Amino acid sequence: MSREGKKRIVVEIDEHIHAEWMTKLHDDEITQTKLFRAVMEAYIKDDAIMRKFVDKYKEKFKIQSRAKRYRIAKNIEKSKKVKQSLNITEDELDSIFDVIESHHSEL
């Protein structure tokens, strides 16, 4: 399989955490690659459960102020409404981003 157009993600974690991670993956019968891809897709697609997780994480670790998190949530809601009003499917939106990327690869 060609690696062209692919990026590798590397995460360093403590050995104990790694052992727990691998055990949990084994119990759930899922590979870490499949889990990472599922998490990334949920994050990118702005899945409601993932959004809630990220919001709680940012609040717990004081990543952003409450006001900034509120503004981000409002912007996400606005973008969803615009997509709905334009009746754009996810595939069409992906195609638009592909065209933009092909013309502006530095983005």
C-alpha positions, 0 to 999 in steps of 0.5 A: 500500500502506498503511503503517498498522501498519508501522515503518521501520528506518533504519541508518547505515553507511559509504559503503564498507560500503554499496557492499560491501553492495549488491554482495553483495546484487546477487550473491545476487540478493536485495533488502535488504528481503527479506534484513532480513525474513528475518533478522528472522524467523530472529531472532524465530523463534529459528532455530538458525543465527541463535541461534548467530550472535548468541551468537558476536557477543555473545561476540566483542564481550563484550556479555554475560558467559558466565554470562548467555549460559548462563542465556539459553540455558537459558531458551530451551531451557526455553521450547521444552520448554514449547511442546512439552509444550503442543503449541502451534503457532507460529500459535497462539502468534502468536494469543496474542500478538496477543490480549495486544497488543490488550488491552495496547497499551502493551507 
